[in-house]
Amino acid sequence: MFPEGTRTLDGKINPFFRGFIYLMRTGNSDILPITLNGFYNLKPKNRLFIDFGSKLFKEAAAEIELHRGNNVRTVLLSSSVCQICREI
């Protein structure tokens, strides 16, 4: 799932959309944050050509276990996942 919903205009992580936050709160699964890096250099949203010399790679953080009994605020949960993605 791509929580931002679109490619970035400046290479930075965009805010997450509500649908991702809803699934995060109501889903029955833990979260494994994975970032796909290098795509901004490969083909920025506002550029017509592809840079085939760009290196693409993925990175994963530790799994986030969601304890369904806890009443974690949606904003806090979303910002925590977003911060983890920025750090990896």
C-alpha positions in Angstrom: 0.0 0.0 0.0 1.2 3.5 -0.8 -0.1 5.7 2.0 0.8 9.0 0.2 -1.4 8.2 -2.8 0.8 9.9 -5.3 4.4 10.6 -6.2 6.2 13.4 -4.5 6.9 16.8 -6.1 10.1 17.5 -4.1 11.4 14.1 -3.1 10.1 14.2 0.5 7.4 12.0 2.0 3.9 13.5 1.6 1.3 13.3 4.4 -0.6 10.0 4.5 -4.2 9.8 3.2 -7.1 9.0 5.4 -7.7 5.6 3.8 -4.3 4.4 4.9 -5.0 5.6 8.4 -8.4 4.0 8.5 -6.9 0.6 7.4 -4.1 1.0 9.9 -6.7 1.5 12.8 -9.2 -1.1 11.7 -7.1 -3.7 10.0 -6.2 -7.0 11.6 -2.5 -6.8 10.7 0.6 -5.3 12.0 2.6 -2.8 10.0 5.9 -3.4 8.2 7.2 0.0 7.0 9.1 -0.3 3.7 10.4 2.6 1.7 11.0 2.6 -2.1 13.9 5.0 -2.7 15.4 6.5 -5.8 12.1 6.9 -7.8 12.2 10.6 -7.5 15.5 10.7 -9.3 14.4 8.1 -11.8 11.3 10.1 -12.9 10.1 13.1 -10.9 6.4 13.8 -11.4 7.1 17.1 -13.2 9.7 15.7 -15.7 9.0 14.1 -19.0 12.1 11.8 -19.4 13.3 8.9 -17.3 16.9 8.8 -15.9 17.8 5.2 -16.5 21.1 5.7 -14.5 19.2 6.1 -11.3 19.6 3.5 -8.6 16.4 2.1 -7.0 16.3 0.3 -3.7 14.0 -0.6 -0.9 14.5 -0.5 2.9 12.4 -2.0 5.6 12.1 -1.1 9.3 11.1 -3.3 12.1 7.5 -4.5 12.2 5.1 -2.4 14.2 2.9 -4.5 16.4 -0.6 -3.0 16.8 -2.2 -4.0 20.1 -5.9 -3.8 19.3 -6.9 -3.2 23.0 -4.9 0.0 23.2 -6.7 3.2 22.4 -3.9 4.9 20.4 -4.8 8.2 18.8 -5.0 8.1 15.0 -2.8 11.2 14.5 -0.1 9.8 16.8 -0.1 6.5 15.1 0.1 8.0 11.6 2.8 10.5 12.5 4.8 7.6 14.1 4.7 5.5 11.0 5.5 8.5 8.8 8.6 9.3 11.0 9.8 5.7 10.8 9.5 5.9 7.0 11.6 9.1 6.9 14.3 7.5 9.0 14.8 4.3 6.9 
